[in-house]
Amino acid sequence: MIRADRNAEINEILRNEYYSFTVPFLTEWSAAFDKEVPPFRINEFGIIDEKRYDTDKGVLFVGKETNNWDNEDYEKGILFRGWMEGITQHGLAGGDHISQHPNMWYNIGRWATLICGPSTSIDEIADMKASAISAIGMIAFTNINKVRGKKSSRNEYHQLAKSRIAGELLRREVEIIKPQLIVCCGTYDTVVKSLHDYEGQIIKMPHPGARKKKTKMLYELLRQITPKKEDYCNY
């Protein structure tokens, strides 16, 4: 069931949680990305569209990190959740780097569409673009790295991902959102190590920007969700 008021409450709780984790998370981030100047805060994630997310049977996608999030963006109050909500409602126009490299987000939207409507034709979903972007409004989303990465940050990312604070904040996000399904977007090992007590289903998917066939990734997702025969999200 979609409960917009409750979804708004969840996002507000998350907002306060991110605020309380700001200092320890930025300390850990600065240790990993030691040559980067940190912003004054961490990013905000959560339920993308409070009016479309199924509060009781929701889905959380967990990505690695967001590139191209400048300190100036933080200073202007441009934060991930609100930014992504606007894109799901109005399309890619004005989406900066997402409009230049949209395939990752197309795939996330396609995966969300399949989860919410597993009887939908794979070929039909694979052809989706604008409707795939819109479908992201049906999910919750977070990154392991709550600040930003860079074009080549494998070692820095893994140092941060293995830190106590990254795992602790991820657990808090899951406790607050209470998703019935978690989709790991190239983050499976990190997620399962952090969420020992999670009782829902965890799905292992590659990074959504991976150079793999759209249909192959969709069939891999379908294989994992079909045995459970669960009714996830509202479609």
C-alpha positions as CSV (number, residue, x, y, z in Angstrom):
1,M,0.0,0.0,0.0
2,I,1.2,3.5,-0.8
3,R,1.1,5.7,2.3
4,A,2.6,9.0,1.2
5,D,2.4,10.5,4.7
6,R,4.4,7.6,6.1
7,N,6.9,7.7,3.3
8,A,7.5,11.4,4.0
9,E,8.0,10.5,7.7
10,I,10.6,7.9,6.7
11,N,12.5,10.4,4.6
12,E,12.5,12.9,7.4
13,I,13.9,10.3,9.8
14,L,16.5,9.4,7.2
15,R,17.4,13.1,6.9
16,N,18.0,13.4,10.6
17,E,20.0,10.2,10.5
18,Y,22.3,11.5,7.8
19,Y,22.8,14.7,9.7
20,S,23.9,12.7,12.8
21,F,26.3,10.6,10.8
22,T,27.8,13.5,8.9
23,V,31.0,14.0,11.0
24,P,32.0,10.3,11.4
25,F,31.2,9.5,7.8
26,L,33.1,12.5,6.4
27,T,36.0,11.5,8.6
28,E,36.1,8.0,7.2
29,W,35.6,9.4,3.6
30,S,38.4,11.8,4.0
31,A,40.7,9.0,5.2
32,A,39.9,7.0,2.1
33,F,39.8,9.9,-0.4
34,D,42.8,11.7,1.2
35,K,43.5,14.0,-1.7
36,E,39.9,15.2,-2.1
37,V,38.3,18.2,-0.4
38,P,35.2,17.0,1.5
39,P,31.9,18.9,1.4
40,F,30.3,20.1,4.6
41,R,27.7,17.3,4.7
42,I,26.9,13.9,3.2
43,N,24.2,13.3,0.6
44,E,20.6,12.3,1.2
45,F,19.0,9.2,-0.2
46,G,15.7,7.3,0.6
47,I,12.3,6.9,-0.9
48,I,12.5,8.6,-4.3
49,D,8.8,9.5,-4.8
50,E,6.8,9.5,-1.6
51,K,3.5,9.4,-3.6
52,R,4.5,6.3,-5.6
53,Y,6.5,4.0,-3.2
54,D,4.8,1.0,-1.7
55,T,5.3,1.5,2.0
56,D,4.6,-2.1,3.0
57,K,6.2,-4.0,0.1
58,G,8.9,-1.6,-0.9
59,V,12.2,-2.2,-2.7
60,L,15.6,-0.7,-1.9
61,F,18.3,-0.5,-4.5
62,V,21.9,-0.2,-3.1
63,G,24.5,1.3,-5.5
64,K,28.2,2.1,-4.9
65,E,28.7,5.8,-5.3
66,T,27.7,8.9,-7.2
67,N,30.3,10.7,-9.3
68,N,30.2,14.4,-10.3
69,W,28.6,15.6,-7.1
70,D,30.6,18.8,-6.5
71,N,30.9,20.7,-3.2
72,E,29.0,23.5,-4.9
73,D,26.0,21.1,-5.4
74,Y,25.9,20.5,-1.6
75,E,26.2,24.2,-0.9
76,K,23.2,24.8,-3.2
77,G,21.2,22.1,-1.4
78,I,21.2,19.8,-4.5
79,L,20.9,16.4,-2.9
80,F,20.4,13.0,-4.5
81,R,16.8,12.1,-3.4
82,G,15.1,15.3,-4.4
83,W,17.2,15.6,-7.6
84,M,16.3,12.0,-8.6
85,E,12.6,12.6,-7.8
86,G,12.6,15.6,-10.2
87,I,14.1,13.5,-13.0
88,T,11.6,10.7,-12.6
89,Q,8.8,13.3,-12.9
90,H,10.1,15.6,-15.6
91,G,12.6,13.5,-17.5
92,L,16.3,13.8,-18.3
93,A,16.2,17.5,-19.4
94,G,18.4,19.4,-17.0
95,G,19.8,16.3,-15.5
96,D,23.4,17.2,-16.2
97,H,25.6,14.1,-16.2
98,I,22.7,11.7,-16.1
99,S,21.5,12.9,-19.4
100,Q,24.9,12.3,-20.9
101,H,25.3,8.8,-19.5
102,P,21.8,7.6,-18.9
103,N,22.2,3.8,-19.4
104,M,22.8,3.1,-15.7
105,W,19.5,4.8,-14.8
106,Y,17.6,3.2,-17.7
107,N,18.7,-0.2,-16.3
108,I,17.7,0.6,-12.8
109,G,14.3,1.7,-14.0
110,R,13.9,-1.4,-16.1
111,W,14.8,-3.6,-13.2
112,A,12.3,-1.7,-11.0
113,T,9.6,-2.2,-13.7
114,L,10.3,-6.0,-13.8
115,I,10.2,-6.3,-10.0
116,C,6.9,-4.5,-9.8
117,G,5.4,-6.3,-12.9
118,P,7.2,-9.6,-13.4
119,S,4.7,-10.7,-16.0
120,T,5.7,-7.8,-18.3
121,S,7.5,-8.8,-21.5
122,I,11.3,-8.8,-21.1
123,D,11.7,-7.4,-24.6
124,E,9.2,-4.7,-23.9
125,I,11.0,-3.6,-20.7
126,A,14.4,-3.7,-22.5
127,D,13.2,-1.1,-25.0
128,M,12.0,1.3,-22.2
129,K,13.8,4.6,-21.8
130,A,11.6,7.5,-20.6
131,S,9.2,5.1,-18.8
132,A,12.2,3.4,-17.2
133,I,13.4,6.7,-15.8
134,S,9.8,7.3,-14.4
135,A,9.8,3.9,-12.8
136,I,12.7,4.8,-10.5
137,G,10.1,6.8,-8.6
138,M,8.7,3.5,-7.3
139,I,11.8,2.5,-5.4
140,A,14.0,3.6,-2.5
141,F,17.7,4.1,-3.3
142,T,21.0,4.6,-1.5
143,N,24.7,4.3,-2.1
144,I,27.4,2.7,0.1
145,N,29.5,5.9,-0.4
146,K,27.3,8.7,0.8
147,V,29.5,11.5,-0.4
148,R,30.8,10.9,-3.9
149,G,33.5,8.9,-5.7
150,K,35.6,9.9,-8.7
151,K,36.3,8.5,-12.2
152,S,38.8,5.9,-10.8
153,S,38.3,5.3,-7.1
154,R,38.3,1.5,-6.7
155,N,40.7,1.4,-3.8
156,E,39.3,4.4,-2.0
157,Y,35.7,3.1,-2.4
158,H,36.6,-0.4,-1.0
159,Q,38.4,1.2,2.0
160,L,35.3,3.2,2.7
161,A,32.8,0.3,2.0
162,K,34.6,-1.9,4.5
163,S,34.5,0.7,7.3
164,R,32.4,0.3,10.4
165,I,30.6,3.6,9.8
166,A,29.5,2.7,6.3
167,G,28.0,-0.6,7.5
168,E,26.4,1.0,10.5
169,L,24.7,3.7,8.4
170,L,23.5,1.1,5.8
171,R,21.9,-0.9,8.6
172,R,20.1,2.1,9.9
173,E,18.8,2.9,6.5
174,V,17.4,-0.6,6.2
175,E,15.9,-0.5,9.7
176,I,14.1,2.8,8.9
177,I,12.9,2.0,5.3
178,K,12.1,-1.6,6.1
179,P,12.3,-2.8,2.5
180,Q,10.9,-6.3,1.7
181,L,13.5,-6.6,-1.1
182,I,17.0,-5.3,-1.6
183,V,18.6,-5.1,-5.0
184,C,22.4,-5.0,-4.8
185,C,23.8,-3.1,-7.8
186,G,27.4,-4.5,-7.8
187,T,27.3,-4.2,-4.0
188,Y,26.2,-7.7,-2.9
189,D,29.3,-8.7,-0.8
190,T,29.2,-5.4,1.1
191,V,25.5,-5.6,1.7
192,V,25.4,-9.1,3.0
193,K,28.3,-8.5,5.3
194,S,26.6,-5.5,6.8
195,L,23.0,-6.9,7.1
196,H,23.4,-10.0,9.1
197,D,19.9,-9.8,10.6
198,Y,17.9,-8.8,7.5
199,E,15.0,-11.2,6.9
200,G,13.9,-10.0,3.4
201,Q,15.3,-11.1,0.1
202,I,18.6,-9.8,-1.2
203,I,19.2,-9.9,-5.0
204,K,22.6,-9.9,-6.5
205,M,22.9,-7.8,-9.7
206,P,25.8,-6.3,-11.5
207,H,26.5,-2.6,-11.6
208,P,23.6,-1.2,-13.8
209,G,26.2,0.5,-16.0
210,A,27.9,-2.8,-16.8
211,R,28.5,-3.6,-20.5
212,K,26.1,-6.5,-20.5
213,K,23.0,-7.2,-22.6
214,K,19.9,-5.6,-21.2
215,T,17.8,-8.7,-21.7
216,K,20.5,-10.9,-20.1
217,M,20.5,-8.8,-16.9
218,L,16.6,-8.7,-16.9
219,Y,16.4,-12.5,-17.1
220,E,19.0,-12.8,-14.3
221,L,16.8,-10.6,-12.2
222,L,13.6,-12.5,-13.1
223,R,15.3,-15.8,-12.2
224,Q,16.0,-14.4,-8.7
225,I,12.6,-12.9,-8.0
226,T,10.3,-15.6,-9.6
227,P,11.0,-18.4,-7.0
228,K,9.8,-16.2,-4.2
229,K,6.5,-15.4,-5.9
230,E,6.2,-12.2,-3.9
231,D,4.1,-9.2,-4.8
232,Y,6.6,-6.3,-4.5
233,C,5.7,-2.7,-4.8
234,N,2.7,-1.1,-6.4
235,Y,2.4,-1.2,-10.2
